[in-house]
Amino acid sequence: MSETTVQARPSSNRVRAYYELTKPGIAVFVMMTAGVSFYVGAAGMIALLPLVHTLIGTVVATAGALALNQYIEREVDARMKRTRNRPLPSQRLAPLEALVFGLLLILAGCVHLWVTVGGLPALLTLASAVVYNFVYTPLKSRSYLATFAGAFPGAMPALIGWSAATGGVSLGALVLFAIAFLWQLPHVLALAWLLRADYGRAGFYLSPPDPEGRLIGGKMVLYSAILIPVSLAPTLIGITGWIYFGGAIVLGLAVLWWSIQALGDMQKSGAVRKVFLSSLAYQPLLLALMALDTVRPG
């Protein structure tokens, strides 16, 4: 297929295709993470307009990074059942359209952040897009270290939101970053195991060779266990209260429990799927607890 070939489609379908390029579910989740980090960084004493600007800039730039990623991975996407109906493999958009669209959104989001809330959150957002597309994406077909590389841009919204609220990155921001980083590891490993046939067709290496899944299962248990004490740190350093502390224990133990159950029999996709789903629910629930129990001055 040439770089400009695209099937004739009604304009409404093309709008839908552009919308799909942005992976709106992921983009909104990233925006939510940045927003809660902003709120916690500001100790609950937020100015509404800077928060709104942070949310807008983050979601626009993230949407652009995700669209750019679909441009970069268009040939790989065509080989996988899970992704073959995306806008580029299905020829609903031409590659050049996706490339320009993605770059414009990244530029618009970063400029918006720079003008409204400062250079640091804008630079962190740009760094996230660069690492995601030019470090993590090429590593997926070369090394299982891609799992760790991908967790960096996935955790960057914690730094983006905090820096937008405070003008810098302090211990609290690094703690939120660490939580977001660790949470992704059992989540991504569970997904990699569930989609191992599809990923194999694409040539992705998100874990060392592991036919029985014991290594992946062990890693899910390890990272879930490490996540629990790290997730308690916000209370220990005084930025969240004890309601959050108790909730973080419950949520962390739930993910750890399902990881241990999956390790017992990795061939049962239902057990691994529970790790994926419980970890998927973990982060928004933890963010809700953070927002609910942020420690305010005085």
N, C-alpha and C positions, 0 to 999 in steps of 0.2 A: 504494500500500500504506500502510495506517495505521501509526502508530508502535507499535501494540501487536499488530498482526496477525502471527501466526506459525503455520505449519502444525503440526498435531498430530504429534509425533514420539515414539518410545520414549525413555525417559530416557537410555539409553546413547548414542543419537545426539545428544542435547542436550549431554551431557558432552563428546562428541567435538567438537561445534561450539564450545563454550567453549574447548576446548584449541586448536582451529584459530585462534581469535581472537588468541591470544597469539603466533602465529608462532614456535613453539618453536625452530626452527632458528636464527633470527636472535637470539632472546633468549639462547640458550645461547652463541652466538658472542660476544655482548656481555659476558656473564658471564665467559667465558674471557679476553677482552681485559682486563677489569678485574682479574681474578685474576693475570694475568702482570704487569700494571703494579704491582699490590700487591707481588708478589714482587721485582720489580726495584727498586722504591722502597725496600723493606726490605733491599736488598742480600743477598737470600737468607736473611736471619735472621728468619724469620717466626714469629709466634705463631699457632698453628693456629686458635684460636677467632675472633679478629678477621678472619682471612681467610675463614672459613666465613660469618660474619655479612655480610661484604662481598659475597660471592657470592650469598647468599640475597636480601639487599636489592636488589642490582642486577638480578638476574633477575626478581624479582617486579615491581619498578617498570617495567622494560623491557617485560615482558609486558603490563602495564597500558597503557603508552604505545602499544604496537602494537594492542591491542584498541580503544583510543580512536580511533586512526587509521582503523580499519575502520568505526567508527561515522561518523566525519566524511566518509569517502569512499564510503559505501555506494551512493550513486546513481551515482557515477563507476564504481565497481567493476562495477555491473550492465551497463555499456556495453562492457566489455572482455572478450574471450574468456579471457584469462589469469586474471581475477578473478571472473567471473560466478558461479562455484560456491562462493564464500566464504560463510560462515554467514549474513550479512545479505542479499545479493542472492538467495541460494537460499531465503530465508525459513525457515531452520532455527532462527533466533533473531530476536526482535523487537529493533528498534533501541534501545529503552529498556533492555533487558537488557544489551546490549553497552556502552552508555554507563555504566551503574551499575557493571558488572563492571570496566571499564577504570579508572574513577576510583578505585574501592576498591583495586585492585591498586597503582596509583601511590601512593596515600596509605599503604598498608600497607608498601610497599617503602621509601619515603622515611622514614617513622617508624622503621622497623626500623634503617635506617642511622644515623639521628640518635641513637637510644638506644644503639646498640652500638658504633659507630665514630666518631661525631662529626657536627657540624652541617654542615661543609664538604662532605663527600661526599654528604650528603643533599640539600643545596641544589644541588650540581652535577647530581645525578640529576634533580631536579625541573626545573632549567633545560633539561636535555636533552629531557625530555618536552614542555616548553612550546615550545621552538624547533622540534622535530620536527612537532608538530601544529598550531601556530599561526603559524609563519613559513614553514617549508619546504613544508608541505602546500598552503596557499593560493597560494604562489608558483609551484607547478608549473603552474598554469593561467594564469599571468600573465607569467612571465619565465624565461628560461633561467638566470638567476642562482640559481634553485632548486637547481641542481646543487651550487653552493658552499654554499648555506644548509643543504642536507641533510647535507653532509659534517661540519658542526659537531657535531650530536648523534651522528653516527656515530663521531666521534673522542673524544667526552666520556668513554667508559669508561677511557681512559688517565689522565685527570685524576681520575676517581672512585677508581680503585684506588690510585693513588699517594697521594692525599690521605688515604685511609683508613689507609694504612700509616704515613704520616709526619706527618699533621696539617696539611700544607700543600701548595702547588704550587711546585716549584722548576724549575730548568733541565731536569733529566731528564724531568720530567713533560711539559714543553712540547715536548721533542724527540719523545717517544712520541706526543703529540697530533699533531704535525706529520706524522709517518710515517703514522698512521692516517687523517689528513685527506687526504693526497696519494694514498694507496693507493686510496681510494674513487673518485677522479675517472676514471681509465681504466676502472675496473670499471663504474661507472654509465653512462658514455658508451657503452661497448660494448653494455650491456643496452638503452639507449635506442635505439640504432641497430637492434638485432635486433628490438625490439618497436615500431618506429616507426609501423607501421600501427595497432596497438592503442592506442598512446599518442595517435595522431592522433584516433582515435574519442573518446578521453576528453578531448581538448583540452589535453593536457600539452605544455609547451614546455621541454624539458630541454637544448635547444641552438638557436641561431639557425637559420633556414631553410637547409637544406643537402641538396638533392636527390641530389647525387652522393656525399655523405658525406666529401668531402675535408676540410672544416673539422673535423668530429668526429674523423676519422682523424688529422689533424694535432695536435689537442689530446690525443688518446690518446698519441701519440708524445712530445709535449712534457712531459706530466705524468709519464709513465713515466721519462723521462730525468731530470727534476728529483728524482724519488723516490729514485734511486740514491744521490746524495751525501747526501741528508737521512737515508736509512736507515743510513748509516755513522756518523752523529753519536754514537749511544750508545757506540761504542767510543772515539771521539775525545774524549769527555768523561769516559771512565773508568767507565761503569756496565756495560758488557759487554766481553768479551774478543775475541780475534782469530778464534776459531772463528765467532762470530757475524758478524764483519766479512767474512770470506770467504764465508760462506753468504749474507749480504745482497747481496753483489755478484752472485753466481750467480743468485739469485732475481730481483733487479732487472733483470739483463740478459735473463733469459728473458721477462719481461713486456715489456720494451722491444723485443726481437726480434719477438715476435708482433704488437706494435703497428705496427712498421714494415712487417711483412708484410701486415697488414690495410690499411694506408694505400695500399699498392700496388694494391689492388682491393677497395674497400669493398662492391662488389656481391656478392662471394662471402661469403655468410653464414658459411661454415665458417671463414674467416680471422678474422672478427670474433668468432666464438664462441670461438676459441682465446684471444683476448685476455680475454674474459669468464672463461673457465675457469682460465686461468693466473693472473689476478688474484684469482680466488676462492680458489685454492690458496695464493697468496702470503702472505696475512696469517697464517693459522694456522701455516704453516711458519716464518715469521719470528718469531712469538711463541714457537714451540718452541725456536728457536735462542736467543732472549733468555733464556728460562728455563734452558736448558742452560748458557749461558755468562755468567750474571750474575756480576759481580765482587763477591766477598765481602770484608769487612774483613780486612786482614792477609794 
